[in-house]
């Protein structure tokens, strides 16, 4: 039975539920600074004095037009003067971007995903020293016929506080190349969807597309400006014994 935990994200108290999962013991990360961008990132709950947690995402990714596969580097950094202690990084996909694997991280059960997301992984970090960073190579697929977003919250292990959240921020291109072997996508760019034969598809949704519908429990994901992006977690339905 899933444990119930209370998660505060961007000042809104919502209920989070994560299934018990086995934490993989294979090497999870590449250590050291990685190039990237914190575009779409925002501090949420106040971190302890001396701890400054942020994330970085690949500024540019390349999507194979045949397999739709891509890899996104997700980095968590401690730019403060004190070690972080135990934290966790979530890697969550939305719309046409689906996260298919993050080595060393546990897949979030479908019923426990944030409202509106299609995939997610939880990456436990025992401790991050001052000035240190950890990078994860997240495997993903991107449906070039739609838009796609990714979100990186950095939380306490129980999810009670979110120190930083990057996204949901889009990857995309305004100059699609459906007949090329691969399509380059830029972070922070809304994708212009194209059909496989090269014709442009109409954008789906109306203004305010980033405001996702309320679930039965009232959980929602909201977009407030370019950097003020927040999401909440779906209440898990009662499970049979």
C-alpha positions in Angstrom: 0.0 0.0 0.0 1.4 3.4 -0.9 2.5 5.7 1.8 0.8 9.1 2.1 3.0 12.1 2.4 2.2 15.8 2.4 4.0 17.9 -0.2 4.2 21.7 -0.2 4.9 23.0 -3.7 5.0 26.7 -4.4 2.9 27.5 -1.3 0.0 25.1 -2.1 -0.5 22.1 0.2 -1.3 19.0 -1.7 -1.3 15.3 -1.0 1.5 13.2 -2.6 1.5 9.4 -2.7 4.4 7.3 -3.8 4.4 3.5 -4.1 7.1 1.6 -2.3 9.9 1.0 -4.8 13.2 -0.6 -4.8 16.1 1.9 -5.0 18.6 0.7 -7.6 22.1 0.4 -6.4 23.9 0.8 -9.8 25.9 4.0 -10.2 23.3 6.7 -10.7 25.1 9.8 -11.8 28.0 11.5 -13.4 29.7 13.8 -11.0 31.0 17.2 -11.7 29.6 20.4 -13.3 27.6 19.9 -16.5 26.8 22.6 -19.1 23.1 23.5 -19.0 20.5 26.2 -18.2 18.3 26.9 -15.2 15.7 28.5 -17.4 12.2 28.2 -16.0 13.6 27.6 -12.5 12.3 29.1 -9.3 13.1 28.8 -5.6 10.1 27.6 -3.6 10.5 26.6 0.0 13.3 28.3 1.9 16.4 26.0 2.1 18.4 25.8 5.4 21.1 28.5 5.8 24.1 27.8 3.7 22.3 25.5 1.3 21.5 26.7 -2.2 20.0 24.0 -4.5 19.3 24.6 -8.2 19.0 22.5 -11.3 20.2 22.6 -14.9 18.8 21.1 -18.1 20.4 20.5 -21.5 20.0 23.7 -23.5 19.7 21.7 -26.7 18.6 18.1 -27.4 18.3 16.1 -30.6 15.3 13.9 -31.3 15.7 11.0 -33.7 12.9 11.4 -36.2 12.5 7.7 -36.6 12.6 6.3 -33.1 11.6 9.6 -31.4 14.3 8.9 -28.8 16.4 11.5 -27.1 18.6 12.0 -24.0 18.3 14.9 -21.6 21.0 15.8 -19.0 19.4 16.8 -15.7 21.8 18.3 -13.1 21.2 19.2 -9.5 23.7 21.6 -7.9 24.5 22.8 -4.4 25.8 26.3 -4.8 25.8 27.0 -1.1 28.5 26.7 1.6 27.0 23.7 3.5 26.2 20.2 2.5 22.6 19.4 1.5 22.0 16.2 3.5 19.5 13.8 2.0 17.4 15.2 -0.8 15.7 13.8 -3.9 15.4 15.0 -7.5 12.3 14.3 -9.5 12.4 14.1 -13.3 8.9 14.4 -14.8 7.6 14.5 -18.4 4.5 16.2 -19.8 2.6 16.2 -23.0 4.8 14.9 -26.0 7.9 14.4 -23.8 7.9 11.1 -22.0 10.7 10.1 -19.6 11.5 6.5 -20.2 14.4 5.9 -17.9 16.9 7.5 -15.5 19.7 5.2 -14.4 19.8 4.8 -10.6 16.3 6.3 -10.1 12.9 4.8 -9.2 10.0 5.0 -11.6 7.0 6.8 -10.1 3.8 4.7 -10.3 1.3 5.9 -12.8 -1.3 6.6 -10.1 1.2 8.8 -8.2 2.3 11.0 -11.0 1.7 14.8 -10.8 -1.6 15.8 -12.4 -1.2 16.2 -16.2 2.2 14.4 -16.4 2.8 11.2 -18.3 6.0 9.9 -16.7 8.4 10.5 -13.8 11.4 9.2 -11.9 12.5 9.8 -8.3 16.3 10.1 -7.7 17.4 9.8 -4.1 20.6 11.7 -3.2 22.2 10.9 0.2 24.2 14.1 0.4 25.5 16.8 -1.9 28.6 18.7 -0.7 28.9 22.4 -0.9 29.8 23.4 -4.5 29.1 19.8 -5.8 26.7 18.7 -8.5 25.2 15.4 -9.8 24.0 14.8 -13.3 21.6 12.2 -14.6 21.3 11.1 -18.2 17.5 10.8 -18.6 16.3 8.8 -21.6 13.1 10.1 -23.1 10.9 10.1 -26.2 9.5 13.2 -27.9 6.4 13.2 -30.1 7.3 15.9 -32.6 3.6 16.0 -33.5 2.9 17.8 -30.2 4.5 20.0 -27.6 6.5 18.6 -24.7 7.7 19.8 -21.3 9.9 18.5 -18.5 10.0 19.4 -14.7 12.8 19.1 -12.1 11.7 19.6 -8.5 14.4 19.2 -5.7 12.8 18.1 -2.5 13.3 16.7 1.0 13.2 12.9 0.9 9.6 12.9 2.1 8.5 15.6 -0.3 7.4 17.9 2.6 9.5 20.8 1.1 10.5 21.7 -2.4 13.6 23.8 -2.4 13.7 24.4 -6.1 11.6 23.6 -9.2 12.6 24.0 -12.8 9.6 23.8 -15.1 7.5 22.5 -16.4 9.6 24.1 -19.1 9.2 23.2 -22.9 11.6 21.9 -25.4 10.8 22.7 -29.0 11.6 24.3 -32.4 9.9 26.8 -34.5 11.7 25.5 -37.6 10.8 21.8 -37.7 12.8 19.4 -40.0 10.7 16.2 -40.4 12.6 14.9 -43.3 16.0 15.1 -41.6 17.5 12.2 -39.5 17.0 14.2 -36.3 15.4 17.4 -35.1 17.2 19.7 -32.7 15.0 21.2 -29.9 15.9 24.1 -27.7 15.0 24.5 -24.0 12.4 27.2 -23.3 11.0 27.0 -26.9 7.4 26.0 -27.6 7.4 23.3 -30.2 5.8 23.8 -33.6 4.2 20.4 -34.2 4.6 18.8 -37.7 3.1 15.8 -39.4 5.5 13.0 -40.5 5.1 14.1 -44.1 6.2 17.6 -43.2 2.9 19.4 -42.9 2.4 21.6 -39.9 -0.3 20.6 -37.5 -2.5 23.1 -35.7 -1.5 23.8 -32.1 -3.7 22.0 -29.7 -5.4 23.8 -26.8 -6.3 27.5 -26.3 -4.5 30.3 -24.5 -3.7 29.0 -21.0 -2.8 25.6 -22.3 -0.3 25.2 -19.4 -3.2 25.4 -16.9 -4.1 21.7 -16.6 -7.6 20.5 -15.7 -8.5 19.8 -12.1 -8.5 16.2 -11.1 -11.2 14.7 -8.9 -9.2 15.7 -5.8 -8.7 19.2 -7.0 -5.0 18.9 -7.9 -3.8 21.2 -10.7 -0.7 22.3 -12.5 -0.5 26.1 -13.0 1.7 28.3 -15.1 2.3 31.8 -13.8 4.7 33.7 -16.1 7.9 32.4 -17.7 9.5 31.3 -14.5 6.7 30.9 -12.1 5.6 27.3 -12.9 4.1 25.0 -10.3 2.6 21.6 -10.2 0.7 19.5 -7.8 0.4 15.8 -7.3 -2.8 13.7 -8.0 -4.5 12.2 -5.0 -4.2 8.4 -5.3 -7.5 6.6 -5.6 -8.3 4.2 -2.8 -6.7 0.8 -3.6 -8.1 -2.5 -2.8 -6.4 -4.7 -0.3 
